[in-house]
Amino acid sequence: MSTDCFQIEARCGSARAGRLRTAHGDVETPVFMPVGTLATVKGVPQETLEELGVEILLANTYHLFLRPGTDTIRQLGGLHGFMSWERAILTDSGGYQVFSLSDLRKVREEGVEFRSHLDGALHFLSPETATAAQIALGADVIMAFDECTEYPTEHQHARQSMEMTARWAERCKKYFEEHRGEVPWGQVSSFKFQVSSSGARNSKLETGNSSQLLFGIVQGGMYADLRQESAGRTVEIGFPGYAIGGLSVGESRSLTREMVEATLPHLPQDQPRYLMGVGTPDEIVEYAALGIDMMDCVLPTRAARHGLLYTSEGKLAIKNARFAQDEGPVDPRCGCRVCARYSRAYLRHLYSSNESLAAVLNTIHNLAFYLDTMRRVRQSIKLRHLEALLSEVRSHSLNSSTQGEDPA
Amino acid sequence: MSTDCFQIEARCGSARAGRLRTAHGDVETPVFMPVGTLATVKGVPQETLEELGVEILLANTYHLFLRPGTDTIRQLGGLHGFMSWERAILTDSGGYQVFSLSDLRKVREEGVEFRSHLDGALHFLSPETATAAQIALGADVIMAFDECTEYPTEHQHARQSMEMTARWAERCKKYFEEHRGEVPWGQVSSFKFQVSSSGARNSKLETGNSSQLLFGIVQGGMYADLRQESAGRTVEIGFPGYAIGGLSVGESRSLTREMVEATLPHLPQDQPRYLMGVGTPDEIVEYAALGIDMMDCVLPTRAARHGLLYTSEGKLAIKNARFAQDEGPVDPRCGCRVCARYSRAYLRHLYSSNESLAAVLNTIHNLAFYLDTMRRVRQSIKLRHLEALLSEVRSHSLNSSTQGEDPA
């Protein structure tokens, strides 16, 4: 399956700078996608996300399936209408959350029966129902329903799991091909976006992508041979893009990298590659250098709520008493609206006083830092000096635990 | 004591539209002042408050005295520098909070010894220390330290309390006269504001008010004779403005109004009058009609956090299931950024899911509603048809409990 949804515009070593074309605008890659689990990036209004330059958001099918329900969202125009966000959205399939959040799950070939983490109610997700849910939500990029192999796992079990994920991927694609026309937005609503908002830069009328894009997911646990086989089988099924899933589940950083390196050669050069659930600021630069085009992680937003701020000089725990009278900005090299206006002393006061504005401002800053990092990555690829940026983030990474503690 | 801090520009019956001139800009009156207890209006960035047209904020001396401490704030440039807010600020004296929040207080002629509600630590506030704290905080309008008479109270005790408040007012004024030069901002910082920010509309260089303004407070419990006597004694001491305190402490709405009506004739016609802790949207219109120039209340911000929204058609409890699929805005007649972008269905989802964006957006809407109400009051006074607005809010007031419940 081939589409023109992705164009590579520059290369630097293995890294690529490109453009993912969606029905709700182009997304410049490599891109970091902020996580908006329940159709909201916690504490941050959509207009602020636009101001930050966010071109694509991630939302979680599992959470929205339970609350408020995918049918409700479909009736309100899909996620774009529901949350009033005219730019691109990606939804995960719910696979990861079923395995990490729900109780009493029973995995069968048909699908997964599980109990809601909210009220214990019994639910069922399968390749077909997860794809149907994602068509109802109407995200621009949707993901195949996979089994996220637990860590650590024996080779034999990892193989069985990977093989089931491959069979599920085929069922997802079949269901998607039969039902892709049922997406809640169509020609008309996309056209409306184009004329109603100066913020919507590229409508599908320009890009030619009037459909959702279904991506496949590579699994295989921590076994390079299984990763390679999974990549081969997933590519054989054929998707417009491929994700590497089942990583960042408790293994070491070096093992994550090993698995990514084992997978990448087996993915098509000209299609987008999405590394799920990664990572720290230095990791997103490192993986972009390896040729990853898309990443997402709760780290910048969750850390912000715990008072942990990312800066050009490493991490900073704002609750630290040393900031009580510090009139400087969080990061003198950051141009975000938080650094432009508020002092470390004020942010420390908000955090120490348990004020809700602390999470709001901290989240805005951390997202600005991540998005700015990715902007620099894209710039460096285009100017072919990504090595300089890599050296810079590697040196900061060494200092990164001096001012705070990691909440992850 | 007379200053040119207040100019009345129009009258309609007893109501007045005017202008309070402060070192940090003019404030159009009648004005509703949002409450920013700990130097933050919970969840709302200062730039959003500016966008809403907030010209003056209230902060609480008691809370800031305990955390982060008034000396810390002085060293960071006073409240304006600390919270990065270049417009006007009013601080209460801490009197009300000492009586409502702290434990084990001992009231003596000298002042009040009390234990912090945070950690039980022993503190002391007196007319002198409360005034010193407010000079350190550097708000544009500061309040005399008063005893907030508890309700209900015998006439004799209310008299004793009122008399002590009057003696305290004299001490506050004396201390203020001797120390007013110690405010953390001066000619220089105010000038800096003028040149550094396009948002600072009126610097003190224009207004001629380079000093803080100390207001007196009328007490007297629920006794009209004591209110009258308190007003007389406070006016005799002489302040640039007068507050009516000790109301909205549990008495009926009609009794509050009775006390306000008993007090107003005894306050100077040409000076600002501030009714503390009031009120609902219809009350702020009613009291403006009686000749009140300034009001503050936690209601719009606190109610927002409980999912209670004020609209042109009455109150609305957003958690109600009837809004689950409601694509309309909170208030079709409201032009705020929340009503312009988000549906009731989305706001209900945020609130039901306990998402922090719920409080942020609800607070922005409620503040917009209150500020817009006051804008209409000022307009109506200038056009001399305040009666029409009064009839309108009275009819909505009758319907106001149909869609929600009051969290107050």
HADDOCK unambig.tbl for C-alpha pairs under 7 A between the chains (distance, minus, plus):
assign (segid A and resid 42 and name CA) (segid B and resid 355 and name CA) 6.51 0.50 0.50
assign (segid A and resid 42 and name CA) (segid B and resid 356 and name CA) 5.94 0.50 0.50
assign (segid A and resid 42 and name CA) (segid B and resid 357 and name CA) 6.08 0.50 0.50
assign (segid A and resid 43 and name CA) (segid B and resid 356 and name CA) 4.93 0.50 0.50
assign (segid A and resid 43 and name CA) (segid B and resid 357 and name CA) 4.20 0.50 0.50
assign (segid A and resid 43 and name CA) (segid B and resid 360 and name CA) 6.90 0.50 0.50
assign (segid A and resid 44 and name CA) (segid B and resid 357 and name CA) 6.26 0.50 0.50
assign (segid A and resid 45 and name CA) (segid B and resid 357 and name CA) 6.84 0.50 0.50
assign (segid A and resid 68 and name CA) (segid B and resid 349 and name CA) 6.56 0.50 0.50
assign (segid A and resid 72 and name CA) (segid B and resid 325 and name CA) 6.86 0.50 0.50
assign (segid A and resid 76 and name CA) (segid B and resid 325 and name CA) 6.95 0.50 0.50
assign (segid A and resid 76 and name CA) (segid B and resid 327 and name CA) 6.94 0.50 0.50
assign (segid A and resid 82 and name CA) (segid B and resid 346 and name CA) 6.08 0.50 0.50
assign (segid A and resid 83 and name CA) (segid B and resid 346 and name CA) 6.25 0.50 0.50
assign (segid A and resid 84 and name CA) (segid B and resid 341 and name CA) 6.48 0.50 0.50
assign (segid A and resid 84 and name CA) (segid B and resid 342 and name CA) 6.32 0.50 0.50
assign (segid A and resid 325 and name CA) (segid B and resid 72 and name CA) 6.86 0.50 0.50
assign (segid A and resid 325 and name CA) (segid B and resid 76 and name CA) 6.96 0.50 0.50
assign (segid A and resid 327 and name CA) (segid B and resid 76 and name CA) 6.94 0.50 0.50
assign (segid A and resid 341 and name CA) (segid B and resid 84 and name CA) 6.48 0.50 0.50
assign (segid A and resid 342 and name CA) (segid B and resid 84 and name CA) 6.32 0.50 0.50
assign (segid A and resid 346 and name CA) (segid B and resid 82 and name CA) 6.08 0.50 0.50
assign (segid A and resid 346 and name CA) (segid B and resid 83 and name CA) 6.23 0.50 0.50
assign (segid A and resid 349 and name CA) (segid B and resid 68 and name CA) 6.54 0.50 0.50
assign (segid A and resid 355 and name CA) (segid B and resid 42 and name CA) 6.52 0.50 0.50
assign (segid A and resid 356 and name CA) (segid B and resid 42 and name CA) 5.94 0.50 0.50
assign (segid A and resid 356 and name CA) (segid B and resid 43 and name CA) 4.93 0.50 0.50
assign (segid A and resid 357 and name CA) (segid B and resid 42 and name CA) 6.08 0.50 0.50
assign (segid A and resid 357 and name CA) (segid B and resid 43 and name CA) 4.19 0.50 0.50
assign (segid A and resid 357 and name CA) (segid B and resid 44 and name CA) 6.26 0.50 0.50
assign (segid A and resid 357 and name CA) (segid B and resid 45 and name CA) 6.84 0.50 0.50
assign (segid A and resid 360 and name CA) (segid B and resid 43 and name CA) 6.90 0.50 0.50
